[in-house]
Amino acid sequence: MQPATVEKLAAAIRSGERNAVDTVEAAFARIAEVDGSVGAFLELWRDEATERAADIDRRRDEEQPLGPLAGVPTALKDNMSLAGHELNCGSRILAGYRAPYTAGAVERLVAADAVPVGRVNMDEFAMGSSCENSALATTRNPWNLAMAPGGSSGGSAAAVAAAEVPLALGSDTGGSIRQPAAFCGVVGVKPTYGRVSRYGLVAFASSLDQIGPLARNVRDAALALGAIAGPDPRDSTCSEEPACDFLKPIENGIEGLRVGTIREVTTSALESDAARAFERALETLARCGAELVEVSVPLIETAVATYYVLANSEASANLARFDGSRYGHRAGGARSLAEMYTASRSEGFGPEVKRRIILGTFALSSGYYDAYYGRAARIAGALRQQFTEAFEQAELLVTPTSPGGAFRLGERVDDPLAMYLSDVFTTPTSLAGIPGISVPCGLDSRGLPLGLQILARPFADGAALRAARAFERETGFECRPEPAA
Amino acid sequence: MRRIAELARLRISAREETTFASQLSEIVDYIDQLREFDAGDAALDGSEAASETADNDFPRPADAAGPAGKVGPTLLDQFLDNAPASLDRFLLVPQVKATPGGDE
């Protein structure tokens, strides 16, 4: 039997057919059953979740209206604030830090009556593509426990794939929602930059970071996005565009829509199974009535390099705040402030974070600024322009989400460049600020899921969701990982 | 690299220095491919830099009167609860200048 969807759970709780307390209890039971092997959760908030669920049941009994996510057990990535709860960002440097306030997106989630049940693992400061850079835990891919779940929102994707929760929030800077969604066979949405508030999200690269949902199907992801999207004056990059109902037009199909493939995304960059799956995905889109066209985005091949310069430059500045003075880990025995900064940071940050801070500091340093940061910023602007032109020829664009399915845990940890290159199809979307959805498009010969990435114009998140839904309906993919089932 | 690490207030061990140096040099070589796409490339003419969003009509701080703007005593207290050391609502840190015999 397939686990209940977000939509059906919430509807059943609203109608009184089931109650929120039992639903939350069932989620904790499932977590107890499988999370010992999957390792998605860092902490469970059992008491608070049960109280929140009891309140939802009470309000239902009093015939008060309930929100669209009524009673839905939801996992939060370890970089989103929930007041009073610890938040580590997968790092030792934030050990013991308790969020003094709740993130904007989490506030909206809770206002929609979802029930946060715990925080899930991630690569330290969201820097990674396998979740292996977490200083706190190892998360495994529910489809094959020897494989990486992807990253950095690997805990979010694994928790949803293993049916521990029907919904999780992740964050995506260069593919951190979409790539783990693809690896774990779930749907992951990186909304348009500015669509969802980042207030209360620990910043990695502020010009790119975006929060989005991971769910087992497109309708659930659309429902969740509608709940968390919308203006927030506390995040100055958050659009004033009001939230909309992404679910209403979602079954309208893509008959007659022009769907573009990108000439520069060649199948030679793909593992053979992924290339075949992508070809089949295009045939499926054509069967859905899409008109396939080819567009050109020549600078797409520069995206990984451009992204790693810009994101790490921003990270080197954003992470300067972690110095042991205000929160988190403080090294003992320092005789001066400068010594305390250096010792706290050196003890608190893991190797990938150090590598990226060094790279970002280099790209911003005097004498190198223009050759690295300046050049990357110019190229990102031009890439964005090329996407704008491509969207004049097609309403939507499609690429594979990743060059292949999940890789083995440990396979790429000593080769950061190889790890970075798994983001080759997701970083261009981030640089362009456009929405990108990963929807499962089948299994590779090892039985591991592959993802199709659907891109749309800024704020056309709804169009991308509609296409993803049409594609999902046609493929009938079911997320049934055996090891965790 | 040692100098860059110092600027970033990171101390790296000799072993980290060796590993990072080869990894970062490979990454910087990869990034250097961007050279051929810049400098006079027609594709970049008239394009806007990544700071484009700064021109958008985002709310000014005065409009942003959300809870973040109101740092009341409660939020400050919660903030100080996270501090490794504090005294009378001030953060406590080692002295700025090293004590005699210190290595800074």
Interface residues (C-beta under 8 A of the other chain):
Chain A: G96 Y97 R98 P100 Y101 Y193 G194 Y199 S207 D232 P233 R234 S236 T237 E240 P298 L299 T302 V304 A305 T306 Y308 V309 L310 S316 A320 D323 G324 S325 R326 Y327 G328 H329 R330 A334 R335 S336 L337 A338 E339 M340 Y341 T342 A343 R345 S346 F349 P351 K354 R355 I357 I358 L359 T361 F362 S365 Y372 R375 A376 A377 R378 I379 A380 G381 A382 R384 Q385 Q386 D415 P416 L417 Y420 L431 G433
Chain B: M1 I4 A5 L7 A8 R9 L10 R11 I12 E16 T19 F20 Q23 L24 E26 I27 V28 Y30 I31 Q33 L34 R35 F37 D38 D41 A43 L44 G46 S47 E48 A49 A50 S51 E52 T53 F58 P59 P61 D63 A64 A65 G66 P67 A68 G69 L75 Q78 F79 D81 N82 A83 P84 A85 L91 V93 P94 Q95 V96 K97 A98 T99 G101 G102 D103 E104
